[in-house]
């Protein structure tokens, strides 16, 4: 073989709620580790030792620690639980017939040590919005066989002022050699305040572009999009400086992205 394809992961029996299956890493349907089962990791170690390109295909319904695959595999494809046509879909991506455009809907952490205790109901450290560490793969991450660039952002307040909404416009250009789909993601950084998230996705658009093609995209942000909930449970658009970013994923993660700042002078209450 010129290339090795290793299919690893979990099953819905292991991840099912209140599952009776108990094995290392699983107890009553709960995961006690984010690592792959030990026998699968041993297989990957032996495959890597052969010195050939190694493609890891993962089938799972929840995050796993893919740090080994990230450092050692030539490629990693997240297939989730793909169903009846999963084999064809995976083959089409690996052979290049399909240019993938999927983006992760959750964060892939390195260890359960990165996560709060299960009985801690505070938001600190939970999800990409409040997580301060470095994940293996962040929420919104995904690759393509082509590349996309973003133009500068045009940020305009609604007619009644920034606290009443914003309009964000940019251009996306396919600068690669293949047609592909880009998922433009808009993230918002909030003024520092108790309860406010570090970052929040506030919009996304999937755009198909041919090589060299450019498309303008616009996001309309409502007062609710700009708002956050304080520790008393009140939702409002806080006064202060905001940062809006549009790109291939979260800002400051090495992906193509553009950012701009804007200010809200007066706090605005938002209906729950």
Beta strands, then each sheet from edge to edge (+ up, - down):
strand 1: 3-9
strand 2: 22-23
strand 3: 26-27
strand 4: 30-31
strand 5: 53-59
strand 6: 75-78
strand 7: 148-150
strand 8: 154-158
strand 9: 161-174
strand 10: 180-189
strand 11: 200-209
strand 12: 214-221
strand 13: 228-229
strand 14: 235-237
strand 15: 240-247
strand 16: 257-264
strand 17: 268-269
sheet 1: 1+ 5+ 6+
sheet 2: 2+ 3- 4+
sheet 3: 7+ 9- 8+
sheet 4: 7+ 9- 12+
sheet 5: 11+ 10- 15+ 16-
sheet 6: 13+ 14- 17+
end
